[in-house]
Amino acid sequence: MVSTSRRPPGDRRRNSGRGRRRAPASHNRLTFGEVVRVTFRTIGELLFTAGVVMLLFAAFQIWGKQFQTDAEQERLDQAMAEQWAAQEEQGPDSEPLPGTANSRLYIPATDQEWVVVSGVDPEDIRYGPGWYPESWTPDGMVPAARAGQPGNYAVAGHRVAAVFWDLDRLAEGDELVLEDKDSFYTYRVVESKVVLPDAIEVTAPDPFDPESTEAPETAYLTLTTCHPKLQNSHRLIIHAELADTRPKDQGMPENIAHMAPDTEEE
């Protein structure tokens, strides 16, 4: 008889897989210093990613809207042509509607032009400059001057590449041109300054004498935008005075002739 307490030679007891087994000693446990390094590396990567996203968003706000602005300007250009054609038959509208095409603004110094809409609410100036329909006076707001008329034709635009990004390049003597249904009006820059956002008196009928209650004799063009670039703590103001009026039947002024729609480079 074979004793059950002894195993024959070569007979090994197989592990049934049950019961507790001793865990091997761990050699992958992180030290405190390694945990700190991994944590800071992860935070750094997250901050870097967030920074890249913010830069891309800022770049889109500055340059990426160019395509949207161009498309909307084309639509406004067509709408203004139809509007002017209708005025030829029916006469001018008594009151410009907010967001509708009002005039065309040319800046030869930056080789840019836009359709200016009526109104300066955020939605009005989303894709281009907007005209202030009212001027500030000591006695309250009054209807603003139209293009070429005595008084102040004031225009606001965002400080983005598609609109007034380079407005700070304008200097005294530079020319600006407004176009309406009948004429081209050339204005000459006489002042550039920086003011606080609440300086609404820059839209006064006479921006050089805003407290005056007398009707101005000079026709002004005022451009306003945020300052400095990428901030809105102040406003950059450009004042210009009317220097020349040219009826459309005499053709475009020489200073913007190269910007005519049918001009082609040879």
PEJO-V667099 format. One record per residue. N is the residue number from 1. PSI is psi in radians with two decimals (NA if undefined). NEAR is the number of other ideal C-beta (glycine too) atoms within 12 Angstrom. Layout:
n:N psi:PSI near:NEAR
n:N psi:PSI near:NEAR
//
This chain:
n:1 psi:2.40 near:5
n:2 psi:2.31 near:9
n:3 psi:2.42 near:7
n:4 psi:-0.17 near:8
n:5 psi:-0.09 near:6
n:6 psi:2.48 near:9
n:7 psi:2.45 near:12
n:8 psi:2.68 near:10
n:9 psi:2.42 near:7
n:10 psi:-0.14 near:6
n:11 psi:1.92 near:10
n:12 psi:2.46 near:8
n:13 psi:2.22 near:8
n:14 psi:2.53 near:8
n:15 psi:2.15 near:8
n:16 psi:-0.16 near:7
n:17 psi:-0.04 near:7
n:18 psi:2.77 near:7
n:19 psi:2.99 near:7
n:20 psi:2.44 near:6
n:21 psi:2.56 near:9
n:22 psi:2.18 near:6
n:23 psi:2.44 near:6
n:24 psi:2.66 near:7
n:25 psi:2.33 near:7
n:26 psi:2.31 near:7
n:27 psi:0.10 near:6
n:28 psi:0.14 near:8
n:29 psi:2.25 near:9
n:30 psi:2.50 near:13
n:31 psi:2.92 near:10
n:32 psi:-0.73 near:10
n:33 psi:-0.69 near:10
n:34 psi:-0.68 near:13
n:35 psi:-0.76 near:13
n:36 psi:-0.76 near:13
n:37 psi:-0.76 near:14
n:38 psi:-0.73 near:15
n:39 psi:-0.84 near:15
n:40 psi:-0.60 near:14
n:41 psi:-0.73 near:14
n:42 psi:-0.78 near:14
n:43 psi:-0.73 near:14
n:44 psi:-0.73 near:14
n:45 psi:-0.69 near:14
n:46 psi:-0.75 near:14
n:47 psi:-0.68 near:14
n:48 psi:-0.79 near:14
n:49 psi:-0.76 near:14
n:50 psi:-0.68 near:14
n:51 psi:-0.73 near:14
n:52 psi:-0.75 near:14
n:53 psi:-0.74 near:14
n:54 psi:-0.69 near:15
n:55 psi:-0.72 near:16
n:56 psi:-0.69 near:15
n:57 psi:-0.75 near:15
n:58 psi:-0.72 near:19
n:59 psi:-0.67 near:17
n:60 psi:-0.72 near:18
n:61 psi:-0.60 near:23
n:62 psi:-0.88 near:24
n:63 psi:-0.52 near:19
n:64 psi:-0.41 near:17
n:65 psi:-0.04 near:26
n:66 psi:-0.76 near:22
n:67 psi:-0.73 near:15
n:68 psi:-0.73 near:21
n:69 psi:-0.77 near:31
n:70 psi:-0.75 near:22
n:71 psi:-0.76 near:16
n:72 psi:-0.64 near:28
n:73 psi:-0.65 near:30
n:74 psi:-0.71 near:20
n:75 psi:-0.76 near:21
n:76 psi:-0.64 near:34
n:77 psi:-0.76 near:26
n:78 psi:-0.72 near:17
n:79 psi:-0.67 near:23
n:80 psi:-0.67 near:30
n:81 psi:-0.74 near:20
n:82 psi:-0.66 near:17
n:83 psi:-0.77 near:28
n:84 psi:-0.66 near:28
n:85 psi:-0.68 near:13
n:86 psi:-0.64 near:17
n:87 psi:-0.52 near:19
n:88 psi:-0.60 near:14
n:89 psi:-0.64 near:11
n:90 psi:-0.19 near:11
n:91 psi:2.85 near:10
n:92 psi:2.59 near:18
n:93 psi:2.59 near:17
n:94 psi:-0.53 near:10
n:95 psi:2.05 near:15
n:96 psi:2.39 near:29
n:97 psi:2.47 near:17
n:98 psi:2.37 near:21
n:99 psi:-0.11 near:27
n:100 psi:2.73 near:26
n:101 psi:2.38 near:40
n:102 psi:-0.76 near:42
n:103 psi:-3.14 near:40
n:104 psi:2.32 near:40
n:105 psi:2.27 near:47
n:106 psi:2.38 near:35
n:107 psi:1.66 near:37
n:108 psi:-0.57 near:28
n:109 psi:-0.52 near:27
n:110 psi:0.04 near:27
n:111 psi:0.83 near:14
n:112 psi:2.69 near:33
n:113 psi:2.65 near:32
n:114 psi:2.73 near:41
n:115 psi:2.21 near:41
n:116 psi:2.23 near:46
n:117 psi:2.86 near:40
n:118 psi:2.18 near:36
n:119 psi:2.64 near:29
n:120 psi:0.31 near:32
n:121 psi:2.74 near:16
n:122 psi:-0.69 near:13
n:123 psi:-0.56 near:14
n:124 psi:-0.73 near:31
n:125 psi:0.39 near:36
n:126 psi:-0.64 near:25
n:127 psi:0.47 near:32
n:128 psi:-3.12 near:44
n:129 psi:2.75 near:48
n:130 psi:2.57 near:40
n:131 psi:2.31 near:45
n:132 psi:1.97 near:42
n:133 psi:-0.18 near:31
n:134 psi:2.61 near:26
n:135 psi:2.53 near:35
n:136 psi:2.42 near:28
n:137 psi:2.85 near:27
n:138 psi:-0.42 near:18
n:139 psi:0.09 near:13
n:140 psi:-3.13 near:12
n:141 psi:2.47 near:18
n:142 psi:2.77 near:21
n:143 psi:2.39 near:23
n:144 psi:2.81 near:37
n:145 psi:2.63 near:36
n:146 psi:3.02 near:32
n:147 psi:2.28 near:38
n:148 psi:-0.15 near:30
n:149 psi:2.68 near:26
n:150 psi:2.43 near:22
n:151 psi:-2.82 near:34
n:152 psi:1.94 near:46
n:153 psi:1.71 near:45
n:154 psi:2.44 near:46
n:155 psi:2.34 near:47
n:156 psi:2.54 near:41
n:157 psi:2.65 near:39
n:158 psi:2.67 near:35
n:159 psi:1.17 near:31
n:160 psi:2.85 near:33
n:161 psi:-0.57 near:27
n:162 psi:-0.19 near:32
n:163 psi:-1.81 near:41
n:164 psi:0.56 near:38
n:165 psi:-0.72 near:29
n:166 psi:0.39 near:25
n:167 psi:-0.46 near:39
n:168 psi:-0.13 near:26
n:169 psi:-0.27 near:19
n:170 psi:2.43 near:32
n:171 psi:2.88 near:19
n:172 psi:2.29 near:16
n:173 psi:-0.33 near:18
n:174 psi:2.61 near:30
n:175 psi:2.51 near:32
n:176 psi:2.55 near:48
n:177 psi:2.29 near:41
n:178 psi:2.47 near:45
n:179 psi:2.25 near:37
n:180 psi:-2.86 near:32
n:181 psi:-0.58 near:28
n:182 psi:-0.49 near:21
n:183 psi:2.90 near:28
n:184 psi:2.33 near:38
n:185 psi:2.06 near:38
n:186 psi:2.16 near:32
n:187 psi:2.64 near:40
n:188 psi:2.26 near:28
n:189 psi:2.27 near:32
n:190 psi:-0.26 near:26
n:191 psi:2.51 near:26
n:192 psi:2.26 near:26
n:193 psi:2.91 near:24
n:194 psi:2.29 near:22
n:195 psi:3.02 near:26
n:196 psi:2.76 near:18
n:197 psi:-0.45 near:19
n:198 psi:0.18 near:12
n:199 psi:1.15 near:22
n:200 psi:-0.27 near:27
n:201 psi:-0.20 near:28
n:202 psi:-0.26 near:37
n:203 psi:0.07 near:38
n:204 psi:2.68 near:36
n:205 psi:-0.68 near:38
n:206 psi:1.68 near:30
n:207 psi:-0.25 near:40
n:208 psi:-0.14 near:22
n:209 psi:1.15 near:19
n:210 psi:-0.39 near:27
n:211 psi:-0.15 near:15
n:212 psi:2.47 near:22
n:213 psi:0.05 near:15
n:214 psi:2.60 near:16
n:215 psi:2.28 near:19
n:216 psi:2.65 near:27
n:217 psi:-0.31 near:16
n:218 psi:2.51 near:28
n:219 psi:2.14 near:35
n:220 psi:2.67 near:44
n:221 psi:2.18 near:48
n:222 psi:2.29 near:50
n:223 psi:2.37 near:50
n:224 psi:2.49 near:42
n:225 psi:2.95 near:38
n:226 psi:2.67 near:30
n:227 psi:2.47 near:28
n:228 psi:-3.10 near:16
n:229 psi:2.47 near:23
n:230 psi:0.14 near:18
n:231 psi:2.94 near:15
n:232 psi:0.53 near:17
n:233 psi:-0.41 near:16
n:234 psi:3.14 near:22
n:235 psi:2.35 near:34
n:236 psi:2.24 near:36
n:237 psi:2.28 near:39
n:238 psi:2.13 near:44
n:239 psi:2.38 near:37
n:240 psi:2.68 near:40
n:241 psi:2.56 near:32
n:242 psi:2.24 near:33
n:243 psi:-0.45 near:26
n:244 psi:2.51 near:24
n:245 psi:2.25 near:22
n:246 psi:1.98 near:25
n:247 psi:2.59 near:17
n:248 psi:-0.44 near:18
n:249 psi:-0.11 near:9
n:250 psi:0.04 near:14
n:251 psi:3.09 near:13
n:252 psi:2.58 near:26
n:253 psi:2.65 near:28
n:254 psi:-0.57 near:17
n:255 psi:-0.25 near:26
n:256 psi:0.20 near:31
n:257 psi:-0.58 near:18
n:258 psi:-0.18 near:17
n:259 psi:0.11 near:25
n:260 psi:2.49 near:19
n:261 psi:-0.58 near:17
n:262 psi:0.16 near:9
n:263 psi:2.27 near:12
n:264 psi:2.40 near:7
n:265 psi:2.37 near:5
n:266 psi:NA near:3
//
